Amino acid sequence: ASDVPSEDIALAKRLLVAMTVQFMDDTTFDALVKAYEDNGTTHVRWVTAEDDKRCKECRARHGKIYPIHKIPTKPHIHCRCWVEEVKK
């Protein structure tokens, strides 16, 4: 038997899941940007989920266009923002 309380084990599991989900989100975002780069994209538009869960910084970035090599990092964990290609 373990001396670790079951609440501590449950917390550790939740944190591990949260870290894994964040890693997947970051990897997906990076892969999208890389695909745009490989396709010759030079600029992207920041897009948010248009709902009440958006933070102030995400709202301020919505619709802004950035050079592909100067995309700001996501401002917080579990950020639901993405970028879309700006066609020439």
Backbone bond lengths (Angstrom), bond angles and torsions (degrees), N, CA, C in turn:
res aa  C-N    CA-C-N  psi(-1)  N-CA   C-N-CA  omega(-1)  CA-C   N-CA-C  phi
1 A - - - 1.453 - - 1.526 109.19 -
2 S 1.299 114.50 151.30 1.462 121.25 -178.09 1.524 110.81 -93.73
3 D 1.331 115.34 150.25 1.461 120.80 174.54 1.529 111.19 -88.52
4 V 1.341 117.00 -3.55 1.455 121.23 -178.74 1.532 108.58 -83.80
5 P 1.326 117.08 124.95 1.470 119.80 179.63 1.532 111.32 -62.20
6 S 1.311 115.54 147.21 1.468 119.96 -178.21 1.527 111.95 -60.62
7 E 1.348 118.59 -29.01 1.476 120.36 177.57 1.524 110.36 -64.90
8 D 1.338 116.93 -38.06 1.470 120.76 178.78 1.525 110.58 -66.79
9 I 1.298 117.14 -38.91 1.461 121.31 177.84 1.528 109.93 -65.53
10 A 1.313 116.70 -43.47 1.471 120.78 178.81 1.532 110.63 -62.77
11 L 1.324 117.36 -41.29 1.461 121.11 177.96 1.533 110.56 -63.36
12 A 1.306 116.41 -44.41 1.464 120.36 179.19 1.525 110.85 -60.32
13 K 1.317 117.50 -40.07 1.466 121.37 178.10 1.524 110.62 -64.38
14 R 1.334 117.59 -43.88 1.474 120.86 179.24 1.516 111.28 -62.39
15 L 1.329 116.56 -41.99 1.465 120.48 178.78 1.525 111.38 -65.31
16 L 1.304 117.15 -39.96 1.462 120.95 178.12 1.526 110.53 -63.56
17 V 1.312 117.03 -43.15 1.463 120.49 177.83 1.525 110.30 -63.29
18 A 1.325 117.72 -44.44 1.470 121.27 179.82 1.523 111.07 -61.64
19 M 1.318 117.57 -42.40 1.466 120.98 178.85 1.526 111.02 -65.60
20 T 1.312 117.12 -38.89 1.464 121.15 179.54 1.520 110.71 -66.65
21 V 1.318 117.18 -43.43 1.468 121.15 178.40 1.529 109.97 -62.92
22 Q 1.334 117.40 -42.97 1.464 120.60 178.91 1.524 110.61 -62.95
23 F 1.315 117.88 -41.57 1.465 121.25 177.86 1.524 110.34 -61.20
24 M 1.325 117.05 -42.66 1.470 120.77 178.97 1.526 110.73 -64.31
25 D 1.336 117.73 -41.89 1.468 121.36 177.90 1.524 110.72 -60.92
26 D 1.326 116.50 -47.41 1.464 121.05 -179.41 1.532 111.26 -63.46
27 T 1.317 117.01 -41.88 1.458 121.36 -179.67 1.523 110.91 -65.86
28 T 1.323 117.02 -40.12 1.459 120.82 178.16 1.524 110.56 -64.79
29 F 1.318 118.12 -43.67 1.460 122.38 178.07 1.526 110.34 -60.77
30 D 1.330 116.67 -47.39 1.464 121.10 179.81 1.528 111.39 -62.71
31 A 1.324 117.57 -38.95 1.465 121.00 179.14 1.527 111.01 -66.77
32 L 1.324 116.78 -37.84 1.463 120.83 177.45 1.524 110.39 -62.81
33 V 1.321 116.63 -46.70 1.467 120.81 179.03 1.527 110.11 -61.97
34 K 1.323 117.74 -42.59 1.473 121.78 178.47 1.528 110.83 -61.98
35 A 1.314 117.58 -40.89 1.464 120.92 178.39 1.526 110.20 -63.80
36 Y 1.316 117.16 -41.62 1.465 120.29 176.16 1.534 110.44 -61.38
37 E 1.324 116.71 -44.94 1.465 120.48 178.61 1.528 110.50 -59.16
38 D 1.324 116.26 -46.83 1.461 120.97 -179.90 1.521 112.04 -61.62
39 N 1.321 116.42 -25.87 1.466 122.25 -179.28 1.534 111.73 -88.10
40 G 1.335 116.77 -1.04 1.455 120.40 178.41 1.514 114.56 88.70
41 T 1.324 117.30 10.07 1.459 120.97 178.45 1.524 109.94 -66.23
42 T 1.323 116.28 135.69 1.462 120.28 -179.65 1.525 112.44 -108.49
43 H 1.342 116.78 -22.53 1.473 120.65 -178.61 1.529 110.08 -139.72
44 V 1.330 114.44 149.15 1.470 120.58 177.77 1.524 109.33 -131.76
45 R 1.310 114.74 156.95 1.470 122.27 177.30 1.523 108.32 -107.25
46 W 1.338 116.37 133.42 1.466 122.66 176.82 1.525 108.21 -77.72
47 V 1.306 117.40 131.55 1.464 122.34 -177.86 1.524 109.07 -127.98
48 T 1.328 115.72 136.39 1.463 120.53 176.44 1.516 109.71 -115.00
49 A 1.304 114.75 161.53 1.461 119.81 167.38 1.529 104.80 -72.37
50 E 1.291 116.91 123.95 1.467 119.51 -174.53 1.527 110.82 -87.20
51 D 1.333 114.33 76.88 1.458 120.05 178.39 1.529 109.36 -143.02
52 D 1.304 116.13 -177.70 1.466 121.28 -176.36 1.530 113.71 -77.00
53 K 1.323 117.97 -4.16 1.465 120.37 -179.75 1.527 112.40 -85.85
54 R 1.321 117.46 -7.88 1.464 120.43 -178.57 1.525 110.46 -67.70
55 C 1.324 115.21 140.85 1.462 119.19 175.39 1.533 108.92 -82.15
56 K 1.311 115.31 168.80 1.465 121.98 -178.37 1.533 111.43 -58.74
57 E 1.327 116.47 -43.77 1.466 120.10 -178.17 1.526 111.83 -66.86
58 C 1.320 117.04 -40.78 1.470 120.03 178.40 1.529 110.66 -65.01
59 R 1.338 116.96 -41.85 1.476 120.25 177.12 1.519 110.68 -59.01
60 A 1.333 116.56 -41.65 1.465 120.82 -178.34 1.527 112.05 -67.33
61 R 1.317 117.65 -29.64 1.472 120.99 -179.67 1.528 113.15 -83.30
62 H 1.319 117.52 -19.21 1.469 121.17 -174.11 1.528 111.00 -53.75
63 G 1.325 116.06 124.40 1.454 122.30 177.12 1.518 114.81 86.72
64 K 1.328 117.98 -10.53 1.465 119.95 -179.77 1.527 110.14 -70.97
65 I 1.316 115.07 145.38 1.457 121.24 -179.47 1.531 108.56 -105.14
66 Y 1.341 114.67 133.97 1.461 121.86 -178.46 1.518 109.91 -126.66
67 P 1.352 116.94 144.97 1.463 118.78 169.21 1.532 108.55 -60.74
68 I 1.309 116.69 144.26 1.468 121.52 -174.39 1.537 111.94 -56.69
69 H 1.333 117.04 -29.50 1.466 119.75 -178.42 1.524 113.07 -92.67
70 K 1.338 117.32 5.54 1.470 120.41 -179.39 1.528 111.39 -131.08
71 I 1.316 116.71 31.08 1.461 120.59 177.50 1.528 107.79 -69.89
72 P 1.331 117.97 127.46 1.464 118.20 178.12 1.529 110.67 -67.85
73 T 1.316 114.84 154.73 1.460 118.31 176.45 1.522 109.01 -70.64
74 K 1.302 115.43 156.88 1.461 118.99 176.62 1.528 108.50 -63.35
75 P 1.331 117.20 138.49 1.464 120.22 -170.72 1.528 115.91 -76.38
76 H 1.320 117.97 -11.90 1.467 119.29 -177.27 1.523 109.84 -161.99
77 I 1.320 115.99 165.02 1.465 119.33 177.72 1.528 109.08 -68.36
78 H 1.296 115.13 154.61 1.468 123.69 -178.99 1.528 112.40 58.94
79 C 1.325 116.39 27.36 1.466 121.04 175.94 1.529 107.59 -67.18
80 R 1.314 115.79 131.09 1.466 120.64 -177.43 1.522 112.77 -97.48
81 C 1.323 116.99 9.17 1.463 121.14 -179.33 1.531 110.37 -73.84
82 W 1.310 115.12 159.56 1.458 121.95 174.82 1.523 107.13 -147.48
83 V 1.321 116.27 175.51 1.456 121.10 175.86 1.520 108.51 -119.46
84 E 1.328 114.98 150.41 1.458 119.07 174.87 1.513 109.00 -126.50
85 E 1.286 114.98 150.23 1.459 122.67 -178.06 1.528 110.19 -63.40
86 V 1.325 115.64 137.88 1.451 121.43 172.79 1.515 106.70 -99.55
87 K 1.318 116.56 115.03 1.460 121.02 -178.38 1.519 109.52 -72.61
88 K 1.301 115.89 146.02 1.468 120.93 178.37 1.500 110.67 -73.82
